[in-house]
Amino acid sequence: MNRYKIETAVGLFVFIGIVCIAYLTIKLGKMELIGSNYYIVYAQFDSVSGLKKDSNVEIAGVPVGRVSSIKLDPKEKIAIVGLKIAKDIKLEDDCIASIKTRGLIGDKFVKIIPGGSDTFLKPGDTIVDTESAVDIEDLIGKYVFGNVDNTNDKELQ
């Protein structure tokens, strides 16, 4: 009888351990099993250079979601980025999505500038106004090799 109690206690301990490991795997892996606290909207960019899946989506510096997917539209040759936004955040249909860099050579993220419209985006809608990432290497290359457009400097003289 004593052996039966020990085996039951060990079995219960192992079961609780497996449940804890499963819970941590789901939480740390950011998986969603039941329901979802997010909705997905899309944004079209000319260039998403350096942006990665699971990058932050921010409004006023506050994280409100993540990049869920990055795909190329084969017809128009533009990048379509899926943005997973928290359900309690409502985006106006005239908001602006832009790709920004954290610091000089930091990670890329999507910054959303809220609009002033009374109409909100629904799940699956597309953000129309976007600004692509600035390619620092191209800017430095143009400056170093003298390809910077100086037409405005002539007007100042």
Secondary structure, 3 states (H helix, E strand, C coil): CHHHHHHHHHHHHHHHHHHHHHHHHHHHCCCCCCCCCEEEEEEEECCCCCCCCCCEEEECCEEEEEEEEEEEECCCCEEEEEEEEECCCCCECCCEEEEEECCCCCCEEEEEECCCCCCECCCCCEECEEECCCCHHHHHHHHHCCCCCCHHHHHHC
